[in-house]
């Protein structure tokens, strides 16, 4: 499971280091691109539902419970605290505080996009059973027929398909925080790939288990 550890670690590096360095302007541009993709691919009503649902989830977790405010207050002083500071107030006003402010803005903006992208997945979830159920049933029927024939069930195909399915299941939530524009139609593609890999897993399972 070393690969999984490094995969998760690299994701946290992107979230906590690279995303703040890109700045809020990049996050705002990313939001614009994704909204344009969404309007073109799924229409206005679905885009509005995605944006509202994602924002509502973010607001409930990070604002209603005061988490966002607490983080800002921990890293940034209030106006009274900044005015009362001595010695480092110039450094804080011109360098440190603006840098931290920009980093926190881009970080929380990226977290907001995470929930919007999560809502994108939610919008496509009704399609998932329409892909998974026929694929798994077809794979089971093919596996059953192999038990009475000389058709060969490939352990190599079974193992590679199983690993691919794991990567899709783990990787899909991970990409939700990446600071790159993600069009809504990418998620049904992931669902289709997952269905195909599960079909191969089922089809190439050993004849006797």
Number of C-alpha atoms within 10 A of each C-alpha: 6 6 8 11 10 11 14 14 12 12 17 15 11 16 19 14 13 16 25 25 17 15 19 21 12 18 23 14 13 18 20 13 15 20 21 15 18 22 16 13 14 14 12 14 9 15 24 14 15 23 19 14 20 21 17 15 16 20 17 12 12 17 14 11 11 12 14 16 12 13 12 15 11 9 12 18 14 12 8 8 11 16 10 9 12 9 7 10 16 13 10 17 12 10 11 14 18 13 16 16 17 16 21 23 18 24 25 18 19 26 18 22 25 22 22 25 25 19 22 25 22 15 18 14 14 10 13 17 12 13 17 20 13 13 22 20 14 16 22 19 13 17 23 16 14 18 14 9 8 8 13 11 19 14 13 10 16 21 15 14 21 19 14 18 21 14 13 17 14 14 14 15 13 15 14 20 21 17 21 17 17 20 19 23 15 13 20 16 11 17 23 18 17 24 22 20 26 22 25 27 27 24 26 24 20 16 15 7 4
